[in-house]
Amino acid sequence: MAQRGKSIFAQRMKIERENKCQLNSSSSDKLSDPVKVFGERSFIISGTNAQEIHQENIQKLSSMNAEELSLERQKLISELDPNILDFLRNRRKNVSLGHKNEESMEVSNDAENHNVQEHNINMEISGSTPLVVEDMPLINNDIVKSNDDVPLEDVKDLVHKYPHMDVVEKEKLQWTGYLPLQVKLPDDPYPARFNFEGNLLPHSDKGEGILQGLHNHGEEPERPGYTLQELIQLSRSSVLQQRVISLNTLAKIMANASMYDECFNEPILPALLEADMFLLLRFSLDDPALPIVMAASSAICNLLVNHIDEACLDNMLGTPLGIQQPSLGVILEMKPNEIDELKDQQLLKLDIIRGALRTDILQRIKFILMYLNPEPVEIKQLLKTLIRISRHSFEMANSVFTCPGLLEAVRKLLDIKNGLSYYPEALKLFRIIASRSHSLALAIFEKYDLQKPIFTFIAGEKAAGHPEIMHLTLESFYTWQSCLCYNIGVDTIMYLSPVLVKLAEAHLGLTNIDGSNSDLEHGAALISTIAVVAKLNFGQVRHILPLLLQATIKWCTQYIKVPNPKFSASKLLGSCLTLFAAIYNDFNSKCVLEPVIEKLLLSTNFTKSIQNLRKCSWLINGKIISSPENLPCLGCISPTVREESTLPFLYALAAYIVVSNNNTFKEIFLNHIEILGYIRSILRGDNITTLCGHWYARQELNILVVLVHMFTAVEIRENQGIFHKLAFKLLTSVQTGDRALLPDIISKTIFNRKFLSLDVDSVAKRMEDLKLNKSVSTNKINKLSLLNESLAVLKDIEKLYICELGFEGLIVPWPPVTLTGILNSTQSALPLDWPFLPIIRLHERQGQDKDSVLIATRSLQWFIIIEELMPDVFSLDYTAKYCRLCCVYLAGSELFQDVSPLLEAALSYVLAHKDKIDFENSIPGLTSFYDFYREVLEQFAGVSYGNSVFGQYVLLPLQQRHSNKYKKLVWSELAAILRLLRTPFDEVDINDYLSPCESDGDLLMTYLRCLGTGRVRDIWCPVLYKVAVHHVSTFAKNNDDKLAHGLLNLINTMGNKELKNLLLNYSS
């Protein structure tokens, strides 16, 4: 195999090494020819002894090596007056030109061979100052020249000295020029540029960025900063510092990404994920250079972690439901073996966290923590990354837990040695993993002996002053609280009881409602933890309760007077009220506490608190920001955690009032004008429908549930409709994870007869006003009778829905199974069409239930009650209602026969809003109404036997306001049903089928053909026979075009004289 030639770089390095060797060997030798180096005569000394002195100087200088010469030269320069130095240099330059020329040829020929060597010697002597060689008066200036004196032709010789120096790149030469003073802002979108702090820069500056290194890029050099593409390219540089700069800048950009979402056509984070940013960073994390590893860890943290989410979730700790955590994972509709077959890049496109674990990121993080000795900042970033991975799903949290050595390394961070670095993120990681399940919480609590650091930090000096110590203390409370919620470690509270009493006494004496946030947060953490213990084992905390009761009275009194209570104050007071609500029946506090609460309810600060609740409402003012599909996040700051938010306090106060027996409190609360305004604002718009599926909506939905329970517990006739409508709205707003709240709402409010009681005479009067007889005949239907029958079996209807909706025996579990919401737990517990769910299930099971008739009857009776008495509470559009009612016909071949009167009454309510029906719009639950209608027609042809009510349902899409494709389906493809549509005129509004006049030529020809062949007759299909005759005759007689003439010609050639006369003489 032929030997490969050396690269250009290797060749250059060889020459440099050889030159360096020559330099080292010559630096210690004495000058071989001093006369040629220093000259034959002196240019400074004059007089008779000048030559003799010059020879002595040469002898002395020749005995010195290069290093000694340099030291002597520097000594002379430092000691001589600068004016004398200038005089000596000028005297050298003023030598006779003739004499200089005589020597020049001789000297230059001899010195030419030594030029490189002497230049290297003098460069070695001069160090970092190349011009000092010129300053030495004893060296011949004609031999050793400065860079400034190199002639132009020598510069041209450099063209062949280095690779590619013969190519003139004018674009790069322009970089050395001046920047334009004014840069025009383009009309089209332009690339974003950032500085090294990750801040978005304006399109142009006035040159301020030049000294900051913000213009050192090829494209658009007049613009400051660097694009993402340029930074990504720089991260692949072979220069270590450049890679570190690029990675750090990218990390800061990703940390600020959410601030700029509205500035870009496409948000930054999805764009970076699409560009495989994670793989770039993951490769950098394996780099042997420690600065690269640290920069990559920071960038990965900012890529995966939404710091706003973490801050908001931490701020919610100490509030009702605040200890519970969201699940931020991706649901892959794939089998496990299909996921395993995906390539890394494909998996990262679908799920960035799952893909990250496939790259062994957990093992790498463990190695960094154990062996690379990272700085505290990097340790925190790695812990935050692990927290985000654990938030993904139980599977990912379990992977973190089972990774060998990883949590051991994290646990060591909680052992305080020198007190210089503290890691509350380490405790938070344990808390997030423990929130996943009882089993993980138990394993973590026992295996890693969390009790020791938790108690150490809780018992530590609260006012130590270090912010991380306070953060650690709060995390200790909430990590302990998470375990206590699973009934783990409840008996350990006895070991810390003296400390808890001491802390309670300190808060009673020192903490005020307008105090510092750290004191308020510490108090909220302490009391909310005690509340959890009190729920599980009241006896463990009985001795602390008198202190906390005094503190609660103190803070309630202060809350009345404080002008603008902070969010932390709301958390503190809310924790106290939650505690005493939980132990209301075990600890008698009402005699002391309720007088203070009454004053609070009547205070102006209570009014302000409700106003702030409305102002900081997620369901009114929330805004959902979309997140990358492969990296879900909460994506925004919840208004419920703003500084002026009072949600924790009002939630706890409402919960306390509900468990109390004081109806006066309930009436004051419910009839407050601000509470009514708050509820009306929620019901007024569609925000609750769009925002209720977010994690931040849970607390607010829970307080609304409490208000409904409060209302049902008292006899209040005023504003009854508002609270009943709120109850209906909550059924489709409460999230799946909180579905255990719904059975009480259904039984105590939705199906409560007191909300439905209506005078029979008023119902009859309303029925007259509806004037439904224009659309559906009521001769055979007594709607009043049907309504009364339905109200009489209301309890039976309730039982059916409790069973059919899966709420039978459902209670709120305590202790909870998990403190983390399952994936999709924020979806609504019930769909908008929940009254039709029993019918839809009958359709799915094809009416195989033995009680199918009873199920259909009760569902239709409930529909009639809703539509007759409270139609505004059922927000499903009438097109969807029609489709759901049709499912009764698709649920079996005979089922509809037994409930025909109810079906006809139900259809009458739909037809009362026929103008709102549009089959071309998207219908929830249906991919294609055309296919659904075909299925209905086929069922009609197969099992209807001419049922007139079924015919009414079939005829509705054939009204003139709807698309002709449904008419063509009936008249052409499924024309056999024309002989079965026996619905008479008096059961439909015939005008809906006659106006406006049909103009579709194909349809008109089909009408005429069916009339001529006798496929449609007035005997067996009166409505459609009338429709065909009307449209063919009207169009033929009222139009003067080719189609009309063609129709008239066909009519005139008909053999059926009776039909011919009817068409020619028809008058509408």
Secondary structure in CASP SS format (residue, H / E / C, confidence):
PFRMAT SS
TARGET T0000
AUTHOR 0000-0000-0000
METHOD secondary structure of the structure
MODEL  1
M C 1.00
A C 1.00
Q C 1.00
R C 1.00
G C 1.00
K C 1.00
S C 1.00
I H 1.00
F H 1.00
A H 1.00
Q H 1.00
R H 1.00
M H 1.00
K H 1.00
I H 1.00
E H 1.00
R H 1.00
E H 1.00
N H 1.00
K H 1.00
C H 1.00
Q H 1.00
L H 1.00
N H 1.00
S H 1.00
S H 1.00
S H 1.00
S C 1.00
D C 1.00
K C 1.00
L C 1.00
S C 1.00
D C 1.00
P H 1.00
V H 1.00
K H 1.00
V H 1.00
F H 1.00
G C 1.00
E C 1.00
R C 1.00
S C 1.00
F C 1.00
I C 1.00
I C 1.00
S C 1.00
G C 1.00
T C 1.00
N C 1.00
A H 1.00
Q H 1.00
E H 1.00
I H 1.00
H H 1.00
Q H 1.00
E H 1.00
N H 1.00
I H 1.00
Q H 1.00
K H 1.00
L H 1.00
S H 1.00
S C 1.00
M C 1.00
N C 1.00
A H 1.00
E H 1.00
E H 1.00
L H 1.00
S H 1.00
L H 1.00
E H 1.00
R H 1.00
Q H 1.00
K H 1.00
L H 1.00
I H 1.00
S H 1.00
E H 1.00
L C 1.00
D C 1.00
P H 1.00
N H 1.00
I H 1.00
L H 1.00
D H 1.00
F H 1.00
L H 1.00
R H 1.00
N H 1.00
R H 1.00
R H 1.00
K H 1.00
N C 1.00
V C 1.00
S C 1.00
L H 1.00
G H 1.00
H H 1.00
K H 1.00
N H 1.00
E H 1.00
E H 1.00
S H 1.00
M H 1.00
E H 1.00
V H 1.00
S H 1.00
N H 1.00
D H 1.00
A H 1.00
E H 1.00
N H 1.00
H H 1.00
N H 1.00
V H 1.00
Q H 1.00
E H 1.00
H H 1.00
N H 1.00
I H 1.00
N H 1.00
M H 1.00
E H 1.00
I H 1.00
S H 1.00
G C 1.00
S C 1.00
T C 1.00
P C 1.00
L C 1.00
V H 1.00
V H 1.00
E H 1.00
D H 1.00
M C 1.00
P C 1.00
L C 1.00
I C 1.00
N C 1.00
N C 1.00
D C 1.00
I C 1.00
V C 1.00
K C 1.00
S C 1.00
N H 1.00
D H 1.00
D H 1.00
V C 1.00
P C 1.00
L H 1.00
E H 1.00
D H 1.00
V H 1.00
K H 1.00
D H 1.00
L H 1.00
V H 1.00
H H 1.00
K C 1.00
Y C 1.00
P C 1.00
H C 1.00
M C 1.00
D C 1.00
V C 1.00
V C 1.00
E C 1.00
K H 1.00
E H 1.00
K H 1.00
L H 1.00
Q H 1.00
W H 1.00
T H 1.00
G C 1.00
Y C 1.00
L C 1.00
P C 1.00
L C 1.00
Q C 1.00
V C 1.00
K C 1.00
L C 1.00
P C 1.00
D C 1.00
D C 1.00
P C 1.00
Y C 1.00
P C 1.00
A C 1.00
R C 1.00
F E 1.00
N C 1.00
F C 1.00
E C 1.00
G C 1.00
N C 1.00
L E 1.00
L C 1.00
P C 1.00
H C 1.00
S C 1.00
D C 1.00
K C 1.00
G C 1.00
E C 1.00
G C 1.00
I C 1.00
L C 1.00
Q C 1.00
G C 1.00
L C 1.00
H C 1.00
N C 1.00
H C 1.00
G C 1.00
E C 1.00
E C 1.00
P C 1.00
E C 1.00
R C 1.00
P C 1.00
G C 1.00
Y E 1.00
T C 1.00
L H 1.00
Q H 1.00
E H 1.00
L H 1.00
I H 1.00
Q H 1.00
L H 1.00
S C 1.00
R C 1.00
S C 1.00
S C 1.00
V C 1.00
L H 1.00
Q H 1.00
Q H 1.00
R H 1.00
V H 1.00
I H 1.00
S H 1.00
L H 1.00
N H 1.00
T H 1.00
L H 1.00
A H 1.00
K H 1.00
I H 1.00
M H 1.00
A H 1.00
N C 1.00
A H 1.00
S H 1.00
M H 1.00
Y H 1.00
D H 1.00
E H 1.00
C H 1.00
F C 1.00
N C 1.00
E C 1.00
P C 1.00
I H 1.00
L H 1.00
P H 1.00
A H 1.00
L H 1.00
L H 1.00
E H 1.00
A C 1.00
D C 1.00
M H 1.00
F H 1.00
L H 1.00
L H 1.00
L H 1.00
R H 1.00
F H 1.00
S H 1.00
L H 1.00
D C 1.00
D C 1.00
P C 1.00
A C 1.00
L H 1.00
P H 1.00
I H 1.00
V H 1.00
M H 1.00
A H 1.00
A H 1.00
S H 1.00
S H 1.00
A H 1.00
I H 1.00
C H 1.00
N H 1.00
L H 1.00
L H 1.00
V C 1.00
N C 1.00
H H 1.00
I H 1.00
D H 1.00
E H 1.00
A H 1.00
C H 1.00
L H 1.00
D H 1.00
N H 1.00
M C 1.00
L C 1.00
G C 1.00
T C 1.00
P C 1.00
L C 1.00
G C 1.00
I C 1.00
Q C 1.00
Q E 1.00
P C 1.00
S C 1.00
L C 1.00
G C 1.00
V C 1.00
I C 1.00
L C 1.00
E C 1.00
M C 1.00
K C 1.00
P H 1.00
N H 1.00
E H 1.00
I H 1.00
D H 1.00
E H 1.00
L C 1.00
K C 1.00
D H 1.00
Q H 1.00
Q H 1.00
L H 1.00
L H 1.00
K H 1.00
L H 1.00
D C 1.00
I H 1.00
I H 1.00
R H 1.00
G H 1.00
A H 1.00
L H 1.00
R H 1.00
T C 1.00
D C 1.00
I H 1.00
L H 1.00
Q H 1.00
R H 1.00
I H 1.00
K H 1.00
F H 1.00
I H 1.00
L H 1.00
M H 1.00
Y H 1.00
L C 1.00
N C 1.00
P C 1.00
E C 1.00
P H 1.00
V H 1.00
E H 1.00
I H 1.00
K H 1.00
Q H 1.00
L H 1.00
L H 1.00
K H 1.00
T H 1.00
L H 1.00
I H 1.00
R H 1.00
I H 1.00
S H 1.00
R H 1.00
H H 1.00
S C 1.00
F H 1.00
E H 1.00
M H 1.00
A H 1.00
N H 1.00
S H 1.00
V H 1.00
F H 1.00
T H 1.00
C C 1.00
P C 1.00
G C 1.00
L H 1.00
L H 1.00
E H 1.00
A H 1.00
V H 1.00
R H 1.00
K H 1.00
L C 1.00
L C 1.00
D C 1.00
I C 1.00
K C 1.00
N C 1.00
G C 1.00
L C 1.00
S C 1.00
Y C 1.00
Y C 1.00
P H 1.00
E H 1.00
A H 1.00
L H 1.00
K H 1.00
L H 1.00
F H 1.00
R H 1.00
I H 1.00
I H 1.00
A H 1.00
S C 1.00
R C 1.00
S C 1.00
H H 1.00
S H 1.00
L H 1.00
A H 1.00
L H 1.00
A H 1.00
I H 1.00
F H 1.00
E H 1.00
K H 1.00
Y C 1.00
D C 1.00
L C 1.00
Q H 1.00
K H 1.00
P H 1.00
I H 1.00
F H 1.00
T H 1.00
F H 1.00
I H 1.00
A H 1.00
G C 1.00
E C 1.00
K C 1.00
A C 1.00
A C 1.00
G C 1.00
H C 1.00
P H 1.00
E H 1.00
I H 1.00
M H 1.00
H H 1.00
L H 1.00
T H 1.00
L H 1.00
E H 1.00
S H 1.00
F H 1.00
Y H 1.00
T H 1.00
W H 1.00
Q H 1.00
S H 1.00
C H 1.00
L H 1.00
C H 1.00
Y C 1.00
N C 1.00
I C 1.00
G C 1.00
V H 1.00
D H 1.00
T H 1.00
I H 1.00
M H 1.00
Y H 1.00
L H 1.00
S H 1.00
P H 1.00
V H 1.00
L H 1.00
V H 1.00
K H 1.00
L H 1.00
A H 1.00
E H 1.00
A H 1.00
H H 1.00
L H 1.00
G H 1.00
L H 1.00
T C 1.00
N C 1.00
I C 1.00
D C 1.00
G C 1.00
S C 1.00
N H 1.00
S H 1.00
D H 1.00
L H 1.00
E H 1.00
H H 1.00
G H 1.00
A H 1.00
A H 1.00
L H 1.00
I H 1.00
S H 1.00
T H 1.00
I H 1.00
A H 1.00
V H 1.00
V H 1.00
A H 1.00
K H 1.00
L H 1.00
N C 1.00
F H 1.00
G H 1.00
Q H 1.00
V C 1.00
R H 1.00
H H 1.00
I H 1.00
L H 1.00
P H 1.00
L H 1.00
L H 1.00
L H 1.00
Q H 1.00
A H 1.00
T H 1.00
I H 1.00
K H 1.00
W H 1.00
C H 1.00
T H 1.00
Q H 1.00
Y H 1.00
I H 1.00
K H 1.00
V C 1.00
P C 1.00
N C 1.00
P C 1.00
K C 1.00
F H 1.00
S H 1.00
A H 1.00
S H 1.00
K H 1.00
L H 1.00
L H 1.00
G H 1.00
S H 1.00
C H 1.00
L H 1.00
T H 1.00
L H 1.00
F H 1.00
A H 1.00
A H 1.00
I C 1.00
Y C 1.00
N C 1.00
D C 1.00
F C 1.00
N C 1.00
S C 1.00
K H 1.00
C H 1.00
V H 1.00
L H 1.00
E H 1.00
P H 1.00
V H 1.00
I H 1.00
E H 1.00
K H 1.00
L H 1.00
L H 1.00
L C 1.00
S C 1.00
T H 1.00
N H 1.00
F H 1.00
T H 1.00
K H 1.00
S H 1.00
I H 1.00
Q H 1.00
N H 1.00
L H 1.00
R H 1.00
K H 1.00
C C 1.00
S C 1.00
W H 1.00
L H 1.00
I H 1.00
N H 1.00
G C 1.00
K C 1.00
I C 1.00
I C 1.00
S C 1.00
S C 1.00
P C 1.00
E C 1.00
N C 1.00
L C 1.00
P C 1.00
C C 1.00
L C 1.00
G C 1.00
C C 1.00
I C 1.00
S C 1.00
P H 1.00
T H 1.00
V H 1.00
R C 1.00
E C 1.00
E C 1.00
S C 1.00
T C 1.00
L H 1.00
P H 1.00
F H 1.00
L H 1.00
Y H 1.00
A H 1.00
L H 1.00
A H 1.00
A H 1.00
Y H 1.00
I H 1.00
V H 1.00
V H 1.00
S C 1.00
N C 1.00
N C 1.00
N H 1.00
T H 1.00
F H 1.00
K H 1.00
E H 1.00
I H 1.00
F H 1.00
L H 1.00
N C 1.00
H C 1.00
I H 1.00
E H 1.00
I H 1.00
L H 1.00
G H 1.00
Y H 1.00
I H 1.00
R H 1.00
S H 1.00
I H 1.00
L H 1.00
R H 1.00
G C 1.00
D C 1.00
N H 1.00
I H 1.00
T H 1.00
T H 1.00
L H 1.00
C C 1.00
G C 1.00
H C 1.00
W H 1.00
Y H 1.00
A H 1.00
R H 1.00
Q H 1.00
E H 1.00
L H 1.00
N H 1.00
I H 1.00
L H 1.00
V H 1.00
V H 1.00
L H 1.00
V H 1.00
H H 1.00
M H 1.00
F H 1.00
T H 1.00
A C 1.00
V C 1.00
E C 1.00
I C 1.00
R C 1.00
E C 1.00
N C 1.00
Q H 1.00
G H 1.00
I H 1.00
F H 1.00
H H 1.00
K H 1.00
L H 1.00
A H 1.00
F H 1.00
K H 1.00
L H 1.00
L H 1.00
T C 1.00
S C 1.00
V C 1.00
Q E 1.00
T H 1.00
G H 1.00
D H 1.00
R H 1.00
A H 1.00
L H 1.00
L H 1.00
P H 1.00
D H 1.00
I H 1.00
I H 1.00
S H 1.00
K H 1.00
T H 1.00
I H 1.00
F C 1.00
N C 1.00
R H 1.00
K H 1.00
F H 1.00
L C 1.00
S C 1.00
L C 1.00
D C 1.00
V H 1.00
D H 1.00
S H 1.00
V H 1.00
A H 1.00
K H 1.00
R H 1.00
M H 1.00
E H 1.00
D H 1.00
L H 1.00
K C 1.00
L H 1.00
N H 1.00
K H 1.00
S C 1.00
V C 1.00
S C 1.00
T C 1.00
N C 1.00
K C 1.00
I C 1.00
N C 1.00
K H 1.00
L H 1.00
S H 1.00
L H 1.00
L H 1.00
N H 1.00
E H 1.00
S H 1.00
L H 1.00
A H 1.00
V C 1.00
L H 1.00
K H 1.00
D H 1.00
I H 1.00
E H 1.00
K H 1.00
L H 1.00
Y H 1.00
I H 1.00
C H 1.00
E H 1.00
L C 1.00
G C 1.00
F C 1.00
E C 1.00
G C 1.00
L C 1.00
I C 1.00
V C 1.00
P C 1.00
W C 1.00
P C 1.00
P C 1.00
V C 1.00
T C 1.00
L C 1.00
T E 1.00
G C 1.00
I C 1.00
L C 1.00
N C 1.00
S C 1.00
T C 1.00
Q C 1.00
S E 1.00
A C 1.00
L C 1.00
P C 1.00
L C 1.00
D C 1.00
W H 1.00
P H 1.00
F H 1.00
L H 1.00
P H 1.00
I H 1.00
I H 1.00
R H 1.00
L H 1.00
H H 1.00
E H 1.00
R C 1.00
Q C 1.00
G C 1.00
Q C 1.00
D C 1.00
K C 1.00
D C 1.00
S H 1.00
V H 1.00
L H 1.00
I H 1.00
A H 1.00
T H 1.00
R H 1.00
S H 1.00
L H 1.00
Q H 1.00
W H 1.00
F H 1.00
I H 1.00
I H 1.00
I H 1.00
E H 1.00
E H 1.00
L H 1.00
M C 1.00
P H 1.00
D H 1.00
V H 1.00
F C 1.00
S C 1.00
L C 1.00
D C 1.00
Y H 1.00
T H 1.00
A H 1.00
K H 1.00
Y H 1.00
C H 1.00
R H 1.00
L H 1.00
C H 1.00
C H 1.00
V H 1.00
Y H 1.00
L H 1.00
A C 1.00
G C 1.00
S C 1.00
E C 1.00
L H 1.00
F H 1.00
Q H 1.00
D H 1.00
V C 1.00
S H 1.00
P H 1.00
L H 1.00
L H 1.00
E H 1.00
A H 1.00
A H 1.00
L H 1.00
S H 1.00
Y H 1.00
V H 1.00
L H 1.00
A C 1.00
H C 1.00
K H 1.00
D H 1.00
K H 1.00
I C 1.00
D C 1.00
F C 1.00
E C 1.00
N C 1.00
S C 1.00
I C 1.00
P C 1.00
G C 1.00
L C 1.00
T C 1.00
S C 1.00
F H 1.00
Y H 1.00
D H 1.00
F H 1.00
Y H 1.00
R H 1.00
E H 1.00
V H 1.00
L H 1.00
E H 1.00
Q H 1.00
F H 1.00
A H 1.00
G H 1.00
V H 1.00
S C 1.00
Y C 1.00
G C 1.00
N C 1.00
S H 1.00
V H 1.00
F H 1.00
G H 1.00
Q H 1.00
Y H 1.00
V H 1.00
L H 1.00
L H 1.00
P H 1.00
L H 1.00
Q C 1.00
Q C 1.00
R C 1.00
H C 1.00
S C 1.00
N H 1.00
K H 1.00
Y H 1.00
K H 1.00
K H 1.00
L H 1.00
V H 1.00
W H 1.00
S H 1.00
E H 1.00
L C 1.00
A H 1.00
A H 1.00
I H 1.00
L H 1.00
R H 1.00
L C 1.00
L C 1.00
R C 1.00
T C 1.00
P C 1.00
F H 1.00
D H 1.00
E H 1.00
V C 1.00
D C 1.00
I C 1.00
N H 1.00
D H 1.00
Y H 1.00
L H 1.00
S C 1.00
P C 1.00
C C 1.00
E C 1.00
S C 1.00
D C 1.00
G H 1.00
D H 1.00
L H 1.00
L H 1.00
M H 1.00
T H 1.00
Y H 1.00
L H 1.00
R H 1.00
C H 1.00
L H 1.00
G H 1.00
T H 1.00
G C 1.00
R C 1.00
V C 1.00
R C 1.00
D C 1.00
I C 1.00
W C 1.00
C C 1.00
P H 1.00
V H 1.00
L H 1.00
Y H 1.00
K H 1.00
V H 1.00
A H 1.00
V H 1.00
H H 1.00
H H 1.00
V H 1.00
S H 1.00
T H 1.00
F H 1.00
A H 1.00
K H 1.00
N H 1.00
N C 1.00
D C 1.00
D C 1.00
K H 1.00
L H 1.00
A H 1.00
H H 1.00
G H 1.00
L H 1.00
L H 1.00
N H 1.00
L H 1.00
I H 1.00
N H 1.00
T C 1.00
M C 1.00
G C 1.00
N C 1.00
K H 1.00
E H 1.00
L H 1.00
K H 1.00
N H 1.00
L H 1.00
L H 1.00
L H 1.00
N H 1.00
Y C 1.00
S C 1.00
S C 1.00
END
